[in-house]
Amino acid sequence: MPKNSRQARTAGLFLARWRGDLRGVAAVEFALILPLMLLLYLGSTQIVQSLMASRKLSIVARSLSDLVAQQPAGTNLTDTQLNDIFAAASSIMSPFSTASLKMTVSSVEFAPKTSPATGYDAKPRWSVLRNGSLPRPCAILTPVPDATQNGINKMPVGLYAAGSVIVADVSYTYTPAFGGQLLAWSTSESNVRMSRTLYMRPRAQSLITYTGTAGTKCAAY
């Protein structure tokens, strides 16, 4: 048999064996899907973490308003009491950092209108702040539908009734370790900003009086 024919036959057999050799296919496939698997794993981890932070922020708002609303009858709220309440509410965010946790607790009274003489006006009486948050303005709040997004100058119409409410306004900025822009739905923002507002009726008195000096008090109007 000519030398060229033997070489061609050998090359053909080698190629045939090579085409049928499945060794290393799994390694190649794993190398191809590994980046996608890592992306899904890290992404799902950050989504779960952001949901946990959001859930904890909701509990912070509820705890803050609820603890203040439990003020016993015949007693006034002091700075010492509020310091303890803020500290207890902040601890709920653990293990997340509280550096960006902002909290405001306010008392809003529903005063009968004078003109027209039906219904109520929502009037903030005092606000106490933590970590650079904003107070409720010393002005009549704007009544809005219950489903409207909360704001420090708004009050849902479903709450209007005789008495008052304790309002907790809290916000938090969650910074993901990975994929922040995807979670924030923005190409220029890598943080996830969250906010909650919760309303609670006082348990034992119609209007809780704040006698501290660290907060903002609204004059009678």
Secondary structure as UniProt FT lines:
FT   HELIX           3..20
FT   TURN            23..24
FT   HELIX           25..69
FT   TURN            73..74
FT   HELIX           79..91
FT   TURN            92..95
FT   TURN            99..100
FT   STRAND          102..112
FT   STRAND          120..130
FT   STRAND          142..144
FT   TURN            146..147
FT   TURN            152..153
FT   STRAND          154..156
FT   HELIX           157..159
FT   STRAND          163..174
FT   HELIX           180..183
FT   TURN            184..185
FT   STRAND          192..200
FT   STRAND          216..217
//
